[in-house]
Structure formats: structure tokens, C-alpha cells
Amino acid sequence: MKVRDRTKAAPPAKATPAKGTFAKTFEYAHLPLNEDLSAFAGYYTPESETRLPFRGREVLYATGHCVIEATCSSAICEAADYRYGMIAGYIVDWQHRKDELGRPITVVEPVTDYAARRELEAIVLDREDVTRVNFR
């Protein structure tokens, strides 16, 4: 586990609806891999992105490492770290443009079906060395 005195602030990835669409889709900004990004109470490091064939479509998910520099409970404070999986959603338009920072932007549709979410969570937990899976 690495804990630092300071972390650099990085602009957050924006989750905004794609132009000409409703909230059914949003634009996912691909983050630089293997670079620490500042987050509330710590930082995270995206390490990989995967395009997973699933039920006739493709799902985009990322994995990485997250460090919370201070967690407190019952007057005990300590650092925590874990490996995560984050499922962005079904790929609609792969890297169709770049944002103002030069990051590729992909349009994705969130996974809203409960059964599909549970199945994808199980697949990612089985394939990857992660302790938790989140959905956008």
C-alpha cells in the first residue's frame, strides 16, 4: 500500500449525456492508465479497460486500485486500499471524439437491468483481481 503526503488534483471525468440524446446514454472519458488521480480522501489509479462481449453487445469496464488515505471509525484512523472494477455500460459509439484535455470519449448506455448487472458483476469478479464492482 502506498500512502502519500499530497496528491495532485486532476480534472474529473464528466458523465454527461451525449449530444442529441436523452439521459439514456452518456459520454465516458477514458482516463490515463497507470497514473494516480486525486479523489476525495485519497486517490485512485485506473489500470486497465476491457471491452467485454455480453448478450450480443459490448460492455466497457475499467479496473484499478483505490487508496483512501484516512478512514476513521471508533476513534481509530487508518489508510485503506482496494482493487475495483467499474462498469461504464454498453458501448454505443467507441471513442468518437476527444475532449478538451485530449482524452478519448466513448458514448455508453448504462446497464439498468438488475439481472444483467448481477451477471456482469459475477463475470468481472471472476475474471479480475478486484474486491468490488461498481456501475455508472
Secondary structure as GFF3:
##gff-version 3
##sequence-region A 1 136
A	DSSP	beta_strand	26	29	.	.	.	ID=ss1
A	DSSP	beta_strand	37	39	.	.	.	ID=ss2
A	DSSP	beta_strand	42	54	.	.	.	ID=ss3
A	DSSP	beta_strand	57	73	.	.	.	ID=ss4
A	DSSP	beta_strand	76	98	.	.	.	ID=ss5
A	DSSP	beta_strand	104	109	.	.	.	ID=ss6
A	DSSP	alpha_helix	114	127	.	.	.	ID=ss7
A	DSSP	beta_strand	132	135	.	.	.	ID=ss8
###
